[in-house]
Amino acid sequence: MTYKILESHCVFENEKLKEVAVLWDDNGFVRATYSTLDPRAGYANLSETDGITPKLLQRVAGGGSYVDEARRKKYFPGKRNWSR
């Protein structure tokens, strides 16, 4: 499945990718998922050597953990038509 990525938010620490959150279209609604270096954070976690690519954003959309309320407000603020 290919996800329509609407926005992404990438966090770096010491020039290494630490967290990626993506907002994607869910049949007219939106959903957001994220991945971190922590292997317990969803089905798709990051590695320290990952670069930001369309393939990585698709992997986060399909296998990341759903964002919690705090991340939702931090990374994707404002009124949105959330499906979850």
N, C-alpha and C positions, 0 to 999 in steps of 0.2 A: 504494500500500500504506500502511496505517496501522499504526504501531508502538505497542505497549503500553509506554509509558515507565514504568519502575519507580522510578528515581531520576535526579536531575540534579545536576551540580556546575558552578557558574558562577564564573568568575574575572574580577574587575574590576581595572583599573589606571587611576588618575586619573579615576574615575567612568565609564570606558568599558569595555565588554565586551571581554575579551581572549581568553577560552577558555571553551568549553562542552563538557562531557562528559555523555553520557547512558547509562544502563543500561537495557536493554530486554529484554522477554521474547522468547525464541527457541524456541517450542514446548516450554515447560517448562524450558528452560535459559536462561541469560542471556548477552547480548553487550553490549559497551560500545564506543561510538564517540565521537570528539571532533572539534571544529573549532576553529581559531584564526584570527587575522588573516592568517596566512601562506597565500598562495594555493597553495602546494605541499602543504598538509596536507589531503589528501583531495579529493573532488569538490566538497564544500560548504565554503567558507570563510566566515568572518564578515566583516562590515564594521563600521566604528567606529560606525555609526548604528543597528545592530541592537539591538532590545530583546528581553527574554525573553518569548516567546510560545509557545503550543502549536505553532504553525506552525514556529517556529525549531527547537524540540526535535525535531519530526518530520524536518526537513531534516537536522539533525545525525545523527539515527539512521540515515537512509537514505543519506546521502552523506558522512559523516565518515570519518576514518581509524580503524581499530581501535586501541583503547588498547594501549599497550605495558605491560610488567610494572610499571614504575615508576608510571605513572598508575593502573593497576589497583589497586595497593596504596595509593596516596595518596587517590584519589577514592572507591573502592569496596572498602574493606578487609573482611576477614573471609572466612569460607568461603562460597563460592558455587558453584553448579552451572554452570560456564562451558561454553559450546559451542565456544569458540575460545580 
